Amino acid sequence: MKQNPHALREHREKNLEVAIGRQVRELRKRQRMTGADLAGKTGLSVGMLSKIENGVISPSLNTISALANALGVPIVQLFAGYEEVRGCMHVKAGQGAEIEREGTRAGHQYNLLGHIGSNNSGVVVEPYLLTLTDESDRFPTFQHEGIEMLYILDGRVNYRHGDKLYLLEPGDSLLFDADAPHGPEEIVELPLRYLSIITYPQAS
């Protein structure tokens, strides 16, 4: 399935009560029900229903369930307009956290460029900026779950993936299954700087 990365989506409300209220009103009007009609079907007063539709109060789960039943929709439909908080992390140039990773040693620098923890996508993304300055040093080959993408900024390297070598130069990228052994095999030109973006399933 292809996704349009520039697709626009409908406006979503950041306040849960307002989102539920708007959805109830829209569904009621779509079914040509008056406030009195819906209030009668749910056992709510017209005044209470008005407060819910205007996002003034937070309805109980029992009330939400009664509204959904009266409107003939699944309960989740009443939350359809709600915008959950989505993670975002901005890292200024040179401020990525320098971290120790397996295989890190003199001449190798790892900078983690951002991290978003638990999220609804089910995917974890780890973007790194790697800098190699010592030609005598070598990475071991790595194997880990997920998909990895490299993007070369400076330098040149023969990069191993499984039993193949790829000459990577500035502007080149390599996208691969990270479960195969991989890593820099031969540094052709130093310093070598590249982005490594690793994605893998979020632990359940």
C-alpha positions, 0 to 999 in steps of 0.5 A, spaced: 500 500 500 502 506 498 501 512 502 501 520 500 506 523 504 503 530 503 496 528 504 492 533 508 487 530 513 481 533 516 482 538 522 482 534 529 480 537 536 485 537 541 480 538 547 477 531 548 470 534 550 470 538 545 471 533 540 466 528 543 461 534 543 462 536 535 461 529 533 455 527 537 452 534 534 454 532 527 451 525 527 445 527 530 444 533 525 446 527 520 440 523 522 435 529 522 434 528 530 433 534 534 436 535 541 430 533 544 429 527 540 436 524 542 435 526 549 429 522 550 433 516 547 438 517 552 435 519 558 439 525 558 436 532 559 436 537 553 440 541 558 445 536 559 445 534 552 447 541 550 453 541 555 455 535 552 455 538 545 458 544 546 464 541 550 462 544 556 462 537 561 466 531 560 461 525 559 461 519 563 463 512 559 455 510 561 453 516 557 458 516 551 455 508 550 448 511 551 449 516 546 453 511 541 447 506 542 442 512 540 446 514 534 447 507 532 454 508 531 460 504 535 463 508 541 469 509 538 466 513 532 465 519 538 472 520 539 473 520 531 475 528 531 480 527 537 487 529 536 492 525 540 498 528 542 504 526 537 511 526 539 516 531 536 523 532 538 528 537 535 535 537 535 539 543 533 546 542 529 551 539 534 547 537 540 545 530 538 546 526 545 553 522 544 552 515 546 556 508 547 554 503 543 556 496 542 563 496 537 564 504 539 571 505 540 576 511 539 575 514 532 568 512 532 562 517 534 555 516 535 550 521 536 543 520 537 539 525 533 532 524 537 528 519 540 520 518 541 518 513 546 512 509 546 507 511 540 501 509 536 505 507 530 508 501 533 515 503 530 521 505 533 526 510 529 533 511 531 537 516 527 544 516 528 550 521 526 556 517 525 563 520 524 569 515 523 576 519 523 581 513 525 583 509 519 586 503 523 579 502 527 574 498 524 567 496 526 565 489 527 559 487 523 552 488 526 546 484 526 539 486 529 532 487 528 529 492 523 530 496 517 536 500 516 538 506 512 544 509 511 546 516 507 553 518 506 555 525 508 562 525 507 568 520 505 567 514 502 566 507 504 566 500 502 560 497 506 558 490 507 551 487 507 551 480 507 556 477 502 556 484 498 560 490 498 557 497 496 561 503 495 558 509 498 560 516 496 557 522 499 549 523 497 549 515 496 544 511 500 543 504 502 536 501 505 537 494 508 534 488 512 538 489 518 538 482 520 544 480 515 551 482 518 553 489 516 558 494 517 563 498 514 568 493 511 573 498 508 574 506 509 576 509 502 576 516 504 576 519 511 573 523 515 567 518 514 560 521 516 553 518 515 546 518 517 544 511 520 536 511 521 534 504 524 527 502 525 524 496 528 517 494 531 516 497 538 516 492 544 509 490 546 
